[in-house]
Amino acid sequence: MLARRIVDRRREALGAERTTSRGSPSDACGRRIWRTLMKRSEVATKQADLASGIGAGILGVGLGVLLADDLRPIAAIVLMLGAVLHGWAMWRKHQLEKSAQVELPHWSVVLYWVCWLAFPAMAAIIVARSALLNG
């Protein structure tokens, strides 16, 4: 996450300032204010990211409902495209967080792997359903 790297770099810079400054109360107060602002910024970025993803999902469901009959012939292609894009984004975010040595909450790691296990399960359900409908 870009926001995470920015926060980490700023924390490193604050650490360097701490060792070179004389430790005046105004410096400590400034660092506390900066940390509070960065935490708020990080939280706001995560909230916006989450809201964006949920909004995109709801929009997709709404479009699917509106265009269900028209899109039926290409439904498998649309599902594959969505799965590939989601899988790549999930993998990329995981790699970025690993490279920034971000410690993730346990629930986040569990959901990451549950999602990867859900892909083949969904594919099997789609193939079985298609076979039943066509056979």
N, C-alpha and C positions, 0 to 999 in steps of 0.2 A: 504494500500500500504506500502510495506516495506520501500521504499525510503522516503515516508512521515514520517514514524515513526522515521527513522534515523535522518531526518532533525529536527523533533520536539525534539528528545532527545538532539541533538547537540545544539539547541536553548536554551533548559533548562540549559545545561551545561554552555553556554555562559552567560546566565542570572545569574547563580551562580558566575561565574568569575567576572561579573560586580560589584556585591555587595561586593566581597572580595578584588578587586583590588583598587588601588589608582586613577584609571581613567587617566592614562598617555595617551598621544596622540598615542603612539605606540600600546597600547591595543585597543583603539577605531579603529585604522586603521586595525589592525588584525581582529577584529570582522567584520568590513565592508567587507574586502576581503573574509573572511570565508562565510559570508552570500551570497555574490555574487557568489562564487563558488558553494555553496549548491543550490542556485536557478538555476544556469546553469545545475547542475547535475540533479535536479528534472525535469527540462524542457526536458533535453536530454532523461531521462528515460521515460517520457510520450510520447515523439516523437517516441522512439524505440518501446514502447508498441503499439502505434497506427499503426505504419508501419507494425509491426508483425501481428496484427489483420487483417489489410487490405490485406496484402500479403497472409495470410491463406485463406481469403475469395476469393480472385482472384484465388488462386491455386485450391480451391474447385470447383469454377465455371468451370475452365478449365478442371479439371478431369471429372466433370459431363458432359461436352460437349463431351469429348473424349469417355467416357464410357456410354453414355446415353442408348443405346439399351441393353448393357450387364447388367446394374444396375437397369433397370426398375422393375424387380421382387422384389427387395429389397429397392426400393425408399422410401417407407413409413418408414421402419426401419432406414434408413440413416437419413431421416428428423427428426424422433423422437430422435435419438441419438444426432444429432446436436442441436436440441431445448433444450434437457435436459442439455447438457453440457453448452450451452450458458446461459441458465437460471440459472444454479448453479453458474457459474462464475460471472454473473451479481449480483446475490444475495449476494455472498461471498464478492465481492468487496464493495458493498454497506454496508454490515455489518462491514467490516474492517474500512471503512471511518467513519462510525457512531461511532465506538468504539474509534477511534483516534480523534473524535470531529472535523473532517475536515468540513469546510464550503464549500459546493459545489455550483458551479454556477447554476443559475436557469435553464438554458438550459439543464444541465446534469440531473437534477431531472426530468424535463419534458420528456427527451428521455428515462430515466429509466422506467417511467410509460407507455409511449407510446409503448415501447417494450413489456412490460407485457400485454398490451391490444392487441397487434398484434398477440401474440401466439394463443389465441382462435379464432381470426379472420382467421388466416392462416389455422388452423385445420378445421374450418367450410368450407372454400373454398376447401380444399383438399378432404374432405368427399363428398361435393356436386359435385365436378368434377368427383370423382371416381364413384359416383352413376349415373351420366349422361353417363359416358363412358361405364359402365357395364350394365346399364338399358336400 
